[in-house]
Amino acid sequence: MANIKSAKKRILVTKTRNERNKAIKSAVKTAIKKVDAAVAAKDKEAASTALLAATSAIDKATKKGVYHKNTASRKVSRLAKAVNSIA
């Protein structure tokens, strides 16, 4: 365990940020699963609405620094490609 005051603070701050990031990542994964489920069911309407929600969640996570912008872009692109593949 740390003895220095600043090191103790870093441990607390890191724990808080870690929990926040974990919650945000979990929400993004859930949104992505909803899109994938709609695509698997070939439900274009549900997939489009789920894509909108997932894109929003990914963008918010990127803005908060949870994801790198290229990672977010790749995730959104793959989801959009999957939704557009429904005929």
N, C-alpha and C positions, 0 to 999 in steps of 0.2 A: 504494500500500500504506500501511496505517496506521502511524503512528510511536508513538502513545500506547499504553501497555500495556493499558489497559482496552478500547481500540478493537480491539486485536489479539485480546483474549479474546472480545469480542463476535463477531468474524468466525468464530472457532473454534466458539463455541457455536451460532451461527446455522447453520453448516455441519452440525454434528452433528444439530441439531433438524430441519433440512431433510431430511436423509437418513432420519431416523426417520419423519417425517411421510410422506415419499414411499413408504416401505415399507408403512406402515399403509394409506395410500390405495390402493396397489396390491393389497393383500390384500382390501380391501373390494370393489374393482372385480372381482376374480376371483370372489369369493363371489356378487356380483350377476350376473355372466355365467353362473354355474352355475344360478342360479334361472331366468334367462331361457331357457337351453338346455332345462331341464326343462319349462318352460311351453310352449316351441315344440314339444317332443316330445309334449306333452299327457300327461305322466307325473305324475299327481297325487301319488303317494307320494314320488317323488324331489324334486319341487318343494317339498313340505312340509318335508322334511328339509333341503333346501338353503336354504329360507326361514329356518328356525331358525338355521342356521349364519351366514347373512348378517346376520340381525338381531343376533345376538350380536357379530359383527365390527363392525357399524356402531355399536352401543352402546358397545363398548370404545373405538372411535376417538373417539367423542363425549366419553367420560369423560376421555380423554387430551388433549382440546382440539384434535383434528385437524379435526373437523366442528362446526359450530354445531348446537345442539339442534334447531332448526327444520329445518335441512337433513337431519339424521339422521331426524327424524320423517317428513319428506316422502319420503325414500328408502324407509323401511320401509313406509310406507303404499302407495306405488306397487307395491312388490314383493308385498305382501299382496293387493292388488287384482288383480294379474296372476295370482297363484296361485289366488285364489278364482274367477277367471273360467273356470277349467278345469271343464268339465261332466262 
